[in-house]
Amino acid sequence: MTGGLLRLLTRRRGGRGWHWTDVASYAYLALGVLLMFGPVLWLVLSSFKTPSALLEFPPSLLPMAQAEVRVEGYPQPLPLFTVTMEDGSVRELAQVRRIGIAAQMVDPKEPAKTIRVPVDRRTPVRHLAFAVGNYTDPLTQFDFLRYLRNSLVVTVVATLITLLINSMAAYALSVYEFRGKSLAMLGVIGTLMIPITIILAPVYLVVTKLGFVDSLWAVILPGAATPTGVFLLRQYMLTIPRDLIEAARMDKASEWRIYARIVMPLSLPALAVLAIFSVMWRWNEFLWPLAVLTKTEVHTLPIALNAFQGELQTQWHYLLAMTVVTLLPVALVFAFLQRFITSGIANTGMK
Amino acid sequence: MTDMMRSPEAAARRPAGLVAGGVQAVMRLTDPPMRALQRLIGAARMPYVFLLPNLVFFGLFVFLPIAINIVFSVTGGTALYPAERPYVGAEQYARLLDCGSYLDPGSCREDLFWRGVWNTLTFTVFQMVAMVLFSLGTALVLNRPIRARGFFRAVYFFPVLLSPVVVALIWKWILQRDGLLNAALTMAGGQKILFFVDPGWAMFWSVFVSVWAHMGFYTLILLAGLQAIPRDVYEAAEMDGTRPWRVFHRITLPLLWPNLLVVLVLVLIRSVQVFDEVFVLTGGGPGTATLMIVQYIYTTAFANQVQNFGLAGAASVLLGAVLFILTMIQLFLTRRRSR
């Protein structure tokens, strides 16, 4: 028994048929799927529910809404119920109003006659309904498109700057020998130890001095040079054959041309990994934008979401929909580049 | 026919080609001025030109801020500009460290700082244990000959990419008073639990949500380590009839140990700086039950009525010192691993 349990912890050679440890493994993985995917699925399902459906307890699994019918003589659409009549027959009736424990109801086919029914004899008629308004209303009610645009601008511009300046530094540190090289390396390693969490206030001061407060540059610039980016690219560039560079020099290519036309194209795989990381960092960045972006016009999506969850305590339907929209680009990137990302992380050990 | 079959791939390559073409065009434009620059200063000085942008960024946004931070920590007042701040010596540090007993935050002058320290310590200890157990367990299962390994690996990994705000909101929605978990509890015959009103539960879910969000990353590192262990070592052990526990204890664990150490130190470094998920999930509450050091620093410098950059600076310097030591350990370990 314990031997079997312990076998779970070790590599087993395949082709021996089903041992109970295999069953345990798949059970663990199935539980994992439930625990990892379940919450996101629940978020997506909930985001399509109407505010009243969100208030239900216990909640229904799928977004349901009560059916309504238009009945002649009543200006408002009326909610539809299935009613068990006193003689045991079952009818579909629309409710006009509720008075205490009785409900005044009407048959849509005979609008003139009202029927009194005890409330415990009726159950609402429900059907699957997606409250798309949760997604479309925020577009007009809040500046949701602006936050989306801000996040996109920050992500794209910051990633381009990161790729450019980090590849330049990596090129200098991988191809050349020059005075001060080890000092520069030490400086890059040094920045590895200084996360922005511990220099929030002074970076805020620098950004203020540069006049970037409450502009997107305040978020884009401070994280643009990253030591991990320099290391990743330098490691890759070291593998480029020196002969190639020497040959280009023989052909009178300038140093910039060698960087731009030879080293950069050859470093594309490493650049792609850094680009993916940078997009992830920027799209998800929270603490620094929270500190530096005080005006709502420049809020990025995570900051806006955080502000909403403070202000819209009762409006979960909007909050959930906006959360889904924030999640969507990352989910798409992941769906297409999953293998690439996981192997990139496994090889570099960073994120 | 072959064209048709290749077309989706080609379509995917087209935007990439467009981007590459754009980059090439920009590079062609920048070539003449850079060539002129090289003629002016000589090829030997070109490396400095390549280094310059990065060094300017590091200088402006890392090195200069470190210096300013130290200045902040030894000055007082509410002014943002160092020149306008009166020198107070070690007063900010003294204020932070002024405690009746370090074990009891209530006896400290800056009790919130010490609550942050103790909460962060509690969080870190539970987070390290849970993270290592779950990511190691998952890596071991994923390393077995299972079907659809890529899919299962992706399942555990995808939350790593999610924004911490999104992660926190997903769980806040599940854990709220009338949420999914309380519905399940009442259906099972239990009582609703107000998770964010109870300090113990708030801390539990802070750890749980962080593990949920990040375990995929550490699982990947450990899985890479497991797969690097040569198969024949196991085959030899199996031929000798070594018992499974012994194989795990004597082969897997020692050979995985370098990766495991790196994971431990990485979790430690990240836990000490925890902020995003916990802040959105609990807001540091109930009361101060999940207030972490970084939240204390952020609040002291930015969110309070009176912005106290001096106190925040002093706390940052202390946190920075801890992180410096931890990162040195990590560099030492990774260097030993790569050797």
Interface residues (C-beta under 8 A of the other chain):
Chain A: T2 G3 L6 R7 L8 L9 T10 R11 R12 R13 G14 D22 S25 Y26 Y28 L29 G32 V33 L35 M36 F37 P39 V40 W42 L43 S46 L55 F57 P58 P59 L164 I165 N166 M168 A169 Y171 A172 L173 Y176 F178 G180 K181 A184 G187 V188 I189 G190 T191 L192 M193 I194 P195 T197 I198 I199 L200 A201 P202 V203 Y204 L205 V206 T208 L210 L221 P222 G223 A224 A225 V230 S254 E255 W256 R257 Y259 A260 R261 M264 P265 M280 W283 N284 F286 L287 L290 A291 L301 P302 L305 N306 Q309 W316 L319 L320 T323 T326 L327 V330 A331 V333 F334 Q338 R339 I341 T342 I345 A346 N347 G349 K351
Chain B: A20 V23 Q24 M27 T30 D31 M34 R35 L37 Q38 A43 A44 M46 P47 Y48 F50 L51 P53 N54 L55 F57 F58 L60 F61 V62 F63 L64 P65 I66 A67 I68 N69 F72 L80 Y81 P82 G137 T138 L140 V141 N143 R144 P145 I146 G150 F152 R153 A154 V155 Y156 F157 F158 P159 V160 L161 L162 S163 P164 V165 V166 L169 I170 W171 K172 W173 I174 D178 G179 L180 N182 A183 T186 M187 W212 F217 L220 I221 L223 A224 L226 R231 Y234 E235 E238 R243 P244 W245 V247 F248 T252 V262 Q273 F275 D276 V280 V294 I297 Y298 A301 F302 F309 A312 G313 S316 V317 L319 G320 L323 F324 T327 M328 L331 T334
